[in-house]
Amino acid sequence: MISRARALDLSLVGLISVCWGLNWPAVKIILTQIQPWTLRSLGFAVGAAVLFAYARSRGESLAVPRGQRWPLVAVALLNMAGFNICSAFGQMNMATSGAAIIAYTMPAWATLLAIPILGERPGPRQWMGLACGLTGLAVLLGPDLLRLGALPLGPAFMLTGALSWALGNVLIKRTAWTMGPNAITGWQFAISLPVVLPFALALDPAPTLALEPHVLVALVFHILVAMVGGYLLWFAIVRRLSVAQASVSSLIVPVIGVTGAIVVLGETPPLRTYAALALILCAVLLVVMVRDKRPVPAPAPVTAEPRGAGSP
């Protein structure tokens, strides 16, 4: 019988898969009327305001302990600003289905980055997984690389975003967070806002208030469900589970993203997209689904939140 803790873990995984999987076609729709810098500025500003207000309503302190300030800045710039900026520009320059697949090479990169940062040592299966993942990327990007002789702009943005997200997820494990989850997430939105707002004001045209209904629906879903709700879920998952286990929780997201791109956007990905998706999913499974017979220590209790709420 599944324990209550495991049932909660599975519920979190299912929820975030839907939130982030459907977010890929939603962002593609939004970008037809709202420019990337403006979109990210709106998302970060609204996300920070909503989460700060919610945190205060629950009695959470918004103060950041001195020893957690720089880790919080680093994680925010990598997980929040870096990934979201790259993913927006990536989707503007390639199909959503391919963008989602490249983004979720993140678990393999996170496992590799954990070697020097966390002292983890991958085994043969993990190295096989890396080779499988690189093969998947080659299948997806090979024709473009041969034609252009360089990595096309869209995939370059998405790969940079995946690496940024991976590094942020690894760095999160180095800090014993004592802040509440809403405050942690709200601060990451707030820290990221000054990164994008000047570009939005300088480069983007003034956003139109006459948004088409489907764009407005996609925008509300993106900000409130995928950004605010999704990042709260993701930070909770990362705090509850190990880096490898948390990475597994992202496996279904590109599948939903590709399916959403086909159903919602009417994309018809070439056969190599499905082959690349299969190879990359196999790669991540090989990397993170390694048996560990050592008992997993229980997370240290924190005063500001229940067991394992999180941060990227």
PyMOL commands that set and color helices and strands:
alter all, ss='L'
color gray80, all
select helices_A, chain A and resi 4-30+36-57+66-92+96-103+106-118+124-148+153-172+181-203+213-240+243-248+252-265+271-288
alter helices_A, ss='H'
color red, helices_A
deselect
rebuild
show_as cartoon
